[in-house]
């Protein structure tokens, strides 16, 4: 008996069917059967299904004699299901890698609930991907009922974002009715009847958004079907007195759903819209629970269609007036800001005021943070103020950190008077550089991938970037901090502006230079990592050849398993991927289950590096910082050609690597299984890499910036390191750690 019976109704999807089936049959979890129901498809789908069944015994095909529609095609497949759980997968959607393993593990963990609800992401024909905006509702460890967590009913009421225990479905006699909105009378009764519901906060399915839309986006009278489907839901509730308390909720849901259909211009022919409204209003009155309070947005159903139309027109007019007012207000505000700034720009600069920002105003981070802390110690008379994007970012600051919100009146006051500006990205274009002000640009690490003007011949990589505007903003730089001569040459070419390179080293790396085992142990304790384990840090870079930037080159669950006992895998995604679908594709779930540690949100990346024994990365600038620790680095560069073509690389990292290079997962796994990752050749490569790329990192970078640029002291620039022996070496902290001299 398989764990999953995946029922796939098929009709006119020959362009998507193979991708759908491959996403199922290619899963690492193989305890499944596929019941493909050919709903009398007139295209090449029947032949495609038969070919898959001929080469994979897990696939069975039912060829229906007539087209019966999506719901009844699912019904046709259910009697043939032998699995513990039913999974209804639409034939133009796909499973994400590792989805079935994650579902199976969650089912085991929760003791086989009646229903398991999981997350999904919409994928668009133009290449975009957007995660379900209500994904946070799935972040629960509990097993519950709908009454205990009614917010679960706010999720999209579809059948394909859940798996259902077959015994529960058969006991309750659930089936799909015919019609457009067949998911509605399935999903509500199932969730209201389930005694045990579990959730999985993981993207297990890609919901394809076709360019021409789904069947529900077509213009047709068949949208009147929604009324009968909700009538079925009410009949179900009426037959079960224990569910009577759900009537007010379902009454409101029905009104919201029907008004949503009516609001879409592509759903109903214009001649049918008044009739649809009247039918909706009739049902709304018929099923209104006694004494129920009607939400304000649904009271329109108590009036006429003419009143609904007038309200819609008024709403559109109001939104248009608001839009115009905002445009006028923005222009007026800009003029007012210029008027207010004019007198201020004639007032003297404040020599004791410095303004800081990092990572697009995300908080006290990176190089600016290191300079800020050094200034507080060495130049306490200089007041430091941070610019943050919003109050949410401000909430994460230390209590004694002075800050202003971007574009606020306080922001304008400090930026009009400050003498020192320290940032690792460009300041907003509206900020005026005053004569006598000192702008220090720290960058965000040593460049491996093209930046600035070098992106002009890489149209994919500069999508959404205005390079000339970027350079105009860079014209405000006075000083560019560099950690090595490679960076110095690159920045002067990529940003052809009038600045002076300061061979200061990277201030944020001061804590790494000379760090010993005690710093590693302290970082592990703070991050909750096992002291005796070998900690492997995996930090992949964003890819420019894929919209959204996410390309999964390594299965982290498999890598963690292959590393074996005594090893802890820590994953840190590029910050630009932190809020997208990347973590929902399994990382969050693996972290919750203790398979690995997700350190993406850890604000101090230096602590993450200090806590680890070895770095696995590809093209992330993190590898240049990590080299200061003199700990092993493995470069996993299995798509270097694609990266070089799409983004551009300043040198071949595989030819000048800081350690061993893998070009396939098999090679990567072997490096760790054999212990080669930490052999003498790895140490030799690392030493040469450090000599070239860490040459100005001597542990005094932040001090040098403050003394030189803020205090005007004649502090010499960092001298190139004479080699590894000229540094204080650090040691790894895990049980597989090598002496620093190895």
C-alpha positions in Angstrom: 0.0 0.0 0.0 1.7 3.3 -1.1 1.8 6.3 1.2 0.3 8.7 -1.5 -2.2 8.2 -4.2 -1.7 11.2 -6.5 -4.8 11.7 -8.7 -4.2 13.8 -11.8 -7.2 14.7 -14.0 -6.0 15.5 -17.5 -7.7 17.5 -20.2 -6.0 19.6 -22.9 -2.7 20.2 -21.1 -0.3 18.5 -23.5 2.2 21.4 -23.2 2.4 21.0 -19.4 1.7 17.4 -18.7 5.2 16.0 -18.9 6.5 18.6 -16.6 3.8 17.8 -14.1 4.4 14.0 -14.2 8.2 14.4 -14.1 7.9 16.5 -10.9 6.0 13.6 -9.2 7.9 10.6 -10.5 11.3 12.4 -10.0 10.7 12.9 -6.3 13.2 11.4 -3.9 10.3 9.9 -2.0 9.1 7.0 -4.1 6.3 5.4 -2.1 3.5 6.6 -4.3 1.1 5.8 -7.1 -0.1 8.1 -9.8 -3.7 7.7 -11.1 -3.9 9.7 -14.2 -7.5 10.3 -15.4 -7.7 11.1 -19.1 -10.9 13.2 -19.2 -11.5 12.5 -22.9 -8.7 14.9 -23.8 -8.7 15.8 -27.5 -5.0 16.5 -27.8 -1.9 14.4 -27.3 -2.4 13.8 -23.6 -3.7 10.2 -23.8 -0.6 9.1 -25.7 1.7 11.0 -23.2 -0.1 9.2 -20.3 0.2 5.8 -21.9 3.9 6.3 -22.6 4.5 7.2 -18.9 2.5 4.2 -17.7 4.5 1.9 -20.0 7.9 2.9 -18.5 6.9 3.4 -14.8 4.8 0.9 -13.0 3.6 3.4 -10.5 1.5 5.1 -13.1 -2.0 3.9 -14.0 -4.2 5.6 -16.6 -8.0 5.7 -16.8 -9.4 6.8 -20.1 -12.9 8.1 -19.7 -15.4 7.6 -22.5 -16.7 11.1 -22.3 -15.5 14.5 -20.9 -17.0 14.8 -17.4 -15.1 17.8 -16.0 -12.5 18.3 -13.3 -14.5 17.3 -10.2 -16.0 14.1 -11.6 -12.6 13.1 -13.2 -11.2 13.2 -9.6 -14.1 11.1 -8.5 -13.3 8.6 -11.2 -9.8 8.2 -9.8 -10.7 7.8 -6.1 -12.0 4.2 -6.2 -8.7 3.1 -7.7 -6.6 4.7 -5.0 -4.7 2.3 -2.6 -2.6 4.9 -0.8 -2.9 6.1 2.8 -3.4 9.7 1.5 -5.1 11.2 -1.5 -3.4 14.1 -3.3 -5.3 15.8 -6.0 -2.8 17.4 -8.4 -3.9 19.6 -11.3 -2.1 18.5 -14.5 -0.6 21.9 -15.3 0.9 22.3 -11.8 4.1 20.8 -10.5 5.5 19.5 -7.2 8.6 21.2 -5.8 11.7 19.0 -5.2 11.5 17.1 -2.0 7.8 17.9 -1.5 6.6 14.4 -0.9 9.4 13.6 1.5 8.5 16.7 3.5 4.8 15.7 3.5 5.5 12.2 4.5 7.8 13.3 7.4 5.1 15.8 8.6 2.4 13.1 8.5 4.6 10.8 10.6 5.4 13.6 13.0 1.8 14.5 13.5 0.4 10.9 13.8 -1.5 10.7 10.5 -4.0 13.6 10.7 -7.2 13.6 8.6 -5.9 16.6 6.6 -2.4 18.1 6.1 -2.4 21.6 4.6 0.8 22.8 2.9 2.0 25.9 1.2 2.3 26.8 -2.5 3.8 29.5 -4.7 2.3 31.0 -7.9 4.6 30.8 -10.9 3.8 33.2 -13.7 4.2 32.7 -17.5 6.7 35.7 -17.5 9.0 33.9 -15.1 8.0 35.4 -11.7 7.3 33.4 -8.6 5.2 34.7 -5.6 4.6 32.8 -2.4 1.2 32.5 -0.8 0.8 35.7 1.2 -1.0 33.8 4.0 1.9 31.3 4.4 2.3 32.5 8.1 -0.9 30.7 8.9 0.8 27.4 8.4 3.6 28.1 10.9 2.2 25.9 13.7 3.4 22.8 15.4 0.0 21.8 16.7 -2.6 19.4 15.4 -5.9 21.2 15.5 -9.5 21.5 14.3 -11.0 24.3 12.2 -12.8 25.5 15.3 -9.5 25.8 17.2 -7.8 27.6 14.3 -10.5 29.1 12.2 -7.9 31.3 10.3 -7.0 28.1 8.4 -10.3 28.8 6.4 -8.8 32.1 5.2 -6.5 30.2 3.0 -7.3 29.7 -0.7 -10.2 27.2 -0.7 -8.8 24.8 -3.2 -8.3 21.1 -3.1 -4.7 20.8 -4.3 -2.9 22.5 -1.3 -3.8 19.6 1.0 -3.5 15.8 1.3 -6.4 13.8 2.8 -6.4 10.6 4.7 -8.2 8.1 2.5 -9.9 6.4 5.4 -11.4 9.8 6.5 -12.6 10.6 3.0 -14.2 7.2 2.5 -15.8 7.3 6.0 -17.4 10.7 5.4 -18.3 9.9 1.8 -16.8 13.1 0.3 -16.9 13.5 -3.5 -16.7 16.3 -6.0 -19.9 17.7 -7.7 -19.9 18.9 -11.3 -19.3 22.5 -12.1 -16.8 25.4 -12.2 -16.4 25.8 -8.4 -16.2 22.2 -7.4 -13.5 22.8 -4.8 -15.8 24.9 -2.6 -18.3 22.1 -1.6 -15.3 19.8 -1.1 -13.0 22.0 0.9 -15.4 23.5 3.4 -17.0 20.2 4.4 -13.7 18.4 4.6 -12.1 21.0 6.9 -15.1 21.5 9.1 -15.4 17.7 9.5 -11.8 16.9 10.1 -11.0 16.0 13.7 -7.2 16.4 13.2 -5.7 18.9 10.9 -1.9 19.6 10.6 0.0 22.2 8.6 3.3 22.2 6.8 5.0 25.6 6.3 6.8 24.6 3.1 6.1 25.3 -0.6 5.3 21.9 -1.9 3.5 22.9 -5.2 4.0 25.5 -7.9 0.6 26.8 -9.0 0.9 27.7 -12.6 -0.6 31.1 -13.7 -1.1 30.8 -17.4 -1.0 33.8 -19.7 -4.5 33.2 -20.9 -5.7 32.4 -17.4 -7.4 29.4 -15.8 -10.9 28.2 -16.6 -12.2 30.4 -13.8 -10.9 33.5 -15.7 -12.9 32.8 -18.8 -16.0 34.9 -19.6 -19.0 32.7 -19.3 -22.4 32.2 -17.6 -20.9 29.1 -16.0 -19.8 31.4 -13.2 -23.4 31.2 -11.9 -22.3 27.8 -10.7 -20.9 29.3 -7.6 -24.4 29.8 -6.2 -25.2 26.1 -6.4 -21.9 25.1 -4.9 -22.5 27.3 -1.8 -26.0 25.9 -1.6 -24.4 22.5 -1.3 -22.2 23.7 1.5 -25.2 25.0 3.4 -27.0 21.8 2.9 -24.1 19.9 4.3 -24.0 22.1 7.4 -27.8 21.9 7.8 -27.6 18.1 7.9 -25.1 18.3 10.8 -26.4 20.3 13.7 -23.0 20.2 15.4 -21.7 22.5 12.6 -24.5 25.1 12.8 -22.3 27.6 14.5 -20.3 27.9 11.2 -23.3 29.4 9.3 -22.4 33.1 10.0 -18.8 32.5 8.8 -20.0 30.6 5.6 -22.6 33.3 4.9 -19.9 36.0 4.9 -17.5 33.8 2.9 -20.2 33.2 0.3 -20.9 37.0 0.0 -17.2 37.8 -0.3 -16.6 35.1 -2.9 -19.6 36.0 -5.1 -18.7 39.8 -5.0 -15.1 38.9 -5.9 -16.4 37.1 -9.0 -18.7 40.0 -9.9 -15.8 42.5 -9.5 -13.7 40.7 -12.2 -14.4 42.3 -15.6 -13.4 39.1 -17.4 -15.7 36.7 -15.6 -19.3 37.5 -16.7 -20.8 38.9 -19.9 -22.0 42.5 -19.3 -25.6 41.4 -20.0 -25.4 38.8 -17.2 -23.9 40.9 -14.4 -27.2 42.3 -13.1 -28.7 38.8 -12.9 -25.6 37.5 -11.1 -25.9 40.2 -8.5 -29.7 39.5 -8.0 -29.0 35.8 -7.6 -26.2 36.5 -5.1 -28.4 38.9 -3.1 -31.2 36.3 -3.0 -28.9 33.7 -1.7 -27.4 36.1 0.8 -30.9 36.9 2.2 -32.0 33.2 2.1 -29.0 32.0 4.1 -28.6 34.9 6.5 -28.4 33.5 10.0 -30.8 35.1 12.5 -29.3 38.0 14.3 -26.0 37.8 12.3 -24.1 41.1 11.9 -23.4 42.0 8.3 -19.9 43.3 7.6 -19.9 46.7 6.1 -18.4 45.6 2.8 -21.2 43.1 2.3 -24.1 45.4 3.0 -24.3 46.3 -0.7 -26.0 42.9 -1.2 -28.9 44.2 0.8 -29.6 46.8 -1.9 -30.0 46.9 -5.6 -27.7 46.3 -8.5 -27.9 49.9 -9.5 -26.7 50.8 -6.0 -23.8 48.3 -6.3 -22.8 49.9 -9.6 -22.9 53.4 -8.2 -20.8 52.3 -5.2 -18.2 50.7 -7.5 -18.0 53.8 -9.7 -17.6 56.0 -6.6 -14.9 53.7 -5.3 -13.0 53.9 -8.6 -13.4 57.7 -8.7 -12.2 58.0 -5.1 -9.1 55.9 -5.9 -8.3 58.0 -8.9 -8.7 61.2 -6.9 -6.4 59.7 -4.3 -3.9 58.7 -6.8 -3.8 62.2 -8.3 -3.7 63.8 -4.9 -0.7 61.6 -4.0 1.0 62.6 -7.2 0.4 66.3 -6.5 1.3 65.8 -2.9 4.6 64.1 -3.8 5.5 66.9 -6.2 4.5 69.5 -3.6 6.4 67.7 -0.9 9.5 67.6 -3.1 9.3 71.3 -3.8 8.7 72.0 -0.1 11.7 69.9 0.8 13.9 71.9 -1.6 12.6 75.2 -0.2 13.2 74.0 3.4 16.6 72.7 2.4 17.8 75.9 0.8 18.5 77.8 4.0 19.9 74.7 5.7 22.4 74.1 2.9 23.9 77.5 3.7 24.3 76.7 7.4 27.7 75.3 8.4 28.2 71.6 8.6 28.3 70.0 12.0 31.8 68.5 12.4 30.6 66.3 15.2 27.8 64.5 13.2 28.1 61.3 11.2 25.3 59.5 9.4 25.4 55.8 8.8 23.4 53.3 6.7 23.9 49.7 5.7 22.3 47.2 3.3 19.7 49.7 2.0 18.8 51.0 5.5 18.3 47.6 7.1 20.0 48.3 10.4 23.4 48.4 12.1 25.3 45.9 9.8 28.5 45.2 8.0 31.3 47.7 7.4 29.4 50.8 8.5 28.6 49.1 11.8 32.2 48.4 12.4 33.2 52.0 11.6 30.4 53.3 13.9 31.5 51.2 16.8 35.1 52.3 16.3 34.0 55.9 16.2 32.1 55.6 19.4 35.3 54.4 21.1 37.9 56.6 19.4 35.9 59.7 18.6 33.1 59.8 21.2 32.5 63.5 20.4 31.2 62.5 17.0 27.5 61.8 17.2 26.5 58.8 15.1 23.0 58.6 13.6 21.6 55.6 11.7 19.2 55.8 8.8 16.7 52.9 8.8 13.9 52.1 6.4 11.0 51.9 8.8 9.9 51.3 12.4 10.2 47.5 11.9 13.9 47.9 11.2 14.3 50.4 14.1 12.7 47.9 16.5 15.8 45.6 16.1 18.3 48.3 17.0 20.2 48.4 20.4 18.4 50.7 22.9 21.1 53.3 22.8 21.3 53.6 19.0 20.2 56.9 17.7 18.3 56.6 14.4 16.1 58.5 11.9 13.6 57.1 9.4 14.3 57.4 5.7 12.7 60.5 4.1 11.4 61.8 7.5 11.9 65.4 8.6 14.6 64.1 11.1 16.4 62.4 8.2 16.5 65.6 6.2 17.8 67.6 9.2 20.7 65.2 9.9 21.7 64.7 6.3 21.6 68.5 5.6 24.1 69.1 8.5 26.3 66.0 8.8 29.9 66.1 7.9 30.5 62.3 7.6 28.4 59.8 5.6 29.2 56.1 5.8 27.3 53.6 3.7 27.8 50.3 1.9 25.3 51.1 -0.9 24.5 54.4 -2.5 22.5 57.1 -0.7 19.2 58.1 -2.3 19.5 60.4 -5.3 17.8 63.3 -3.5 20.6 63.6 -1.0 22.7 66.6 -1.8 26.4 66.3 -1.2 27.6 69.5 0.4 31.1 70.9 0.0 33.2 69.8 3.0 31.2 66.7 3.7 33.1 63.4 3.7 31.4 60.4 2.0 32.9 57.0 2.8 31.8 54.1 0.7 32.6 50.7 2.2 31.2 48.4 -0.5 29.8 45.0 0.4 32.9 42.9 0.0 35.5 41.9 -2.5 34.0 41.7 -6.0 33.9 38.5 -7.9 30.8 39.3 -10.0 30.5 42.3 -12.3 29.3 45.5 -10.8 28.7 49.2 -11.8 29.6 50.2 -15.3 30.8 46.7 -16.1 27.1 45.6 -16.1 26.4 47.7 -19.2 27.0 44.8 -21.5 25.1 42.3 -19.2 21.5 43.3 -19.9 20.1 40.4 -17.8 22.1 41.2 -14.7 21.2 44.9 -14.8 17.5 44.3 -15.2 15.9 47.0 -13.1 19.1 48.8 -12.5 19.8 52.3 -13.9 23.6 52.2 -14.2 24.0 55.9 -15.2 22.0 56.9 -12.2 24.1 54.6 -10.0 27.2 56.3 -11.2 25.8 59.8 -10.6 25.1 58.7 -7.0 28.6 57.3 -6.8 30.0 60.7 -7.8 29.4 61.7 -4.2 32.0 59.3 -2.9 35.1 60.8 -1.4 36.7 57.5 -0.3 36.3 53.9 -1.4 37.5 51.3 1.1 39.4 48.3 -0.3 40.7 45.1 1.3 43.1 44.2 -1.6 44.5 45.6 -4.8 42.1 43.5 -6.9 39.2 45.5 -5.3 41.0 48.7 -5.8 41.4 48.1 -9.6 37.9 46.8 -10.0 36.1 49.6 -8.2 38.0 52.3 -10.0 37.0 50.8 -13.4 33.4 49.8 -12.4 32.8 53.2 -10.9 34.6 55.8 -13.0 34.1 58.6 -10.4 36.2 61.0 -8.5 37.0 59.2 -5.3 40.2 58.1 -3.5 40.8 54.4 -2.7 41.8 53.9 0.9 43.8 50.7 1.5 42.1 50.3 4.9 41.0 46.6 4.8 37.4 45.7 5.4 36.2 47.0 8.8 33.7 44.2 9.3 36.5 41.7 9.0 38.4 43.0 12.0 36.7 40.5 14.2 37.8 37.7 12.0 41.5 38.5 11.8 43.3 36.6 14.5 40.1 35.1 15.9 40.8 32.0 17.9 38.8 29.0 19.2 37.3 31.0 22.1 35.6 33.4 19.7 34.2 30.4 17.8 32.9 28.8 21.0 31.2 32.0 22.0 29.6 32.4 18.6 28.4 28.7 18.8 26.9 29.2 22.2 25.0 32.3 21.0 23.7 30.6 17.9 22.9 27.3 19.8 25.2 25.1 17.7 26.7 22.0 19.2 30.2 22.7 20.5 31.7 19.3 19.5 30.2 19.1 16.0 32.0 20.1 12.8 29.9 23.0 11.5 29.6 23.3 7.8 28.4 26.7 6.5 26.7 26.7 3.1 26.3 30.1 1.7 25.1 30.2 -2.0 25.0 33.3 -4.1 22.1 34.8 -5.9 21.9 33.9 -9.6 21.1 36.5 -12.3 20.2 34.1 -14.9 17.0 33.1 -13.1 14.2 35.6 -12.4 14.0 35.9 -8.6 17.6 34.9 -8.2 16.9 31.4 -6.7 18.7 28.4 -8.2 18.9 25.4 -5.9 22.3 23.8 -6.8 22.4 21.6 -3.7 19.6 19.7 -1.9 20.4 20.8 1.7 18.5 17.9 3.3 20.6 15.4 1.3 23.8 17.3 2.0 23.1 17.3 5.8 22.3 13.6 5.7 25.5 12.8 3.7 27.7 14.8 6.1 26.6 12.3 8.8 26.7 12.3 12.6 28.9 14.8 14.3 28.3 17.4 11.6 25.9 20.4 11.6 24.9 22.1 8.4 24.2 25.8 8.6 22.6 27.5 5.6 22.8 31.2 5.0 21.0 32.5 1.9 21.8 35.7 0.1 19.9 38.5 2.0 18.1 39.4 -1.3 16.4 35.9 -1.1 15.4 36.1 2.5 11.8 37.3 1.9 11.1 35.4 -1.3 10.0 31.8 -1.8 13.4 30.4 -1.3 13.1 29.5 2.4 9.5 28.2 1.9 10.8 25.6 -0.5 12.1 23.5 2.4 14.7 25.5 4.4 12.2 26.7 7.0 10.8 23.2 7.5 14.3 21.6 7.7 15.3 24.1 10.3 12.1 23.4 12.3 12.9 19.7 12.3 16.5 20.1 13.3 17.9 18.7 10.0 20.0 21.9 9.6 20.2 25.5 10.9 18.8 28.4 8.8 21.0 31.4 9.6 19.7 33.6 6.9 18.1 36.1 9.4 21.2 36.2 11.7 22.2 39.9 11.5 25.8 39.3 12.4 27.2 37.1 9.6 30.7 37.3 11.3 29.3 35.3 14.2 28.0 32.7 11.7 31.5 32.5 10.1 33.2 32.3 13.5 30.9 29.4 14.6 31.8 27.3 11.5 34.7 25.1 10.6 34.4 25.1 6.9 32.6 27.2 4.2 30.9 25.8 1.2 30.0 28.5 -1.3 30.0 29.3 -5.0 30.3 32.9 -6.0 29.3 34.7 -2.8 31.7 37.5 -1.7 31.5 35.9 1.7 34.3 33.6 0.7 36.8 36.5 0.6 35.8 37.5 4.2 35.9 33.9 5.4 39.5 33.5 4.1 40.6 35.7 7.0 39.7 32.9 9.4 42.2 30.5 7.7 39.7 27.7 7.7 38.9 25.4 4.8 36.7 26.7 1.9 35.1 24.5 -0.7 34.0 26.1 -3.9 31.0 24.4 -5.5 30.9 25.9 -9.0 28.8 23.6 -11.1 27.2 26.5 -13.2 30.2 28.8 -13.6 29.6 29.1 -17.4 26.0 30.3 -16.8 27.1 32.8 -14.2 29.9 34.1 -16.3 27.6 34.6 -19.3 24.8 36.2 -17.4 26.5 38.3 -14.8 30.2 38.3 -15.6 33.1 37.3 -13.4 36.3 39.2 -12.8 38.4 36.0 -12.6 37.8 32.3 -12.7 37.3 31.3 -9.1 37.9 27.6 -10.0 41.3 28.4 -11.3 42.3 30.6 -8.4 40.3 28.9 -5.7 40.8 29.2 -1.9 40.4 25.4 -1.6 39.1 22.4 -3.4 36.5 22.8 -6.2 33.5 20.6 -6.9 31.6 20.7 -10.1 28.9 18.2 -9.2 27.2 17.2 -6.0 28.9 13.8 -6.2 32.3 15.6 -6.1 31.2 17.7 -3.2 30.0 14.8 -1.2 33.2 12.9 -1.9 35.3 15.9 -0.7 33.7 15.6 2.7 33.4 11.8 2.9 37.1 11.4 2.1 38.3 14.3 4.3 39.9 15.9 1.3 38.3 19.2 2.1 40.9 19.8 4.8 44.0 18.2 3.4 47.4 19.9 2.8 46.5 20.9 -0.8 43.4 22.8 0.6 45.7 24.6 3.1 48.2 25.5 0.3 45.4 26.9 -1.9 44.0 28.8 1.0 47.3 30.4 1.9 47.8 31.7 -1.7 44.2 33.0 -1.8 44.6 34.9 1.5 47.8 36.4 0.5 46.1 38.0 -2.5 42.7 38.9 -1.3 43.2 39.6 2.4 46.3 41.6 2.0 45.1 44.8 3.7 42.9 43.0 6.4 45.1 43.4 9.5 42.4 43.8 12.1 42.7 47.6 12.3 40.5 48.6 9.4 37.7 50.3 11.3 40.3 52.1 13.5 42.2 53.2 10.4 39.0 54.7 8.8 38.1 56.6 12.0 41.6 58.0 12.7 42.3 58.9 9.1 39.0 60.2 7.8 37.3 61.5 10.9 40.1 62.5 13.2 42.6 63.5 10.5 45.5 61.5 12.1 48.3 60.4 9.9 47.7 56.7 10.2 49.5 54.6 7.5 47.4 52.5 5.2 47.5 48.7 5.8 50.6 47.1 4.5 50.3 44.0 2.2 50.6 40.9 4.3 53.8 39.0 3.8 51.9 35.7 3.7 50.0 33.5 6.1 52.8 33.5 8.6 52.5 37.3 9.0 49.0 36.9 10.5 47.6 35.5 13.7 46.0 32.3 12.5 42.6 31.2 13.7 41.6 27.7 14.4 38.3 25.8 13.7 36.4 24.6 16.7 34.8 21.3 15.6 36.1 17.8 16.1 37.5 17.7 12.5 39.4 20.9 12.9 42.9 21.1 11.7 45.7 23.1 13.3 46.1 26.5 11.7 49.6 25.5 10.5 48.2 22.6 8.4 
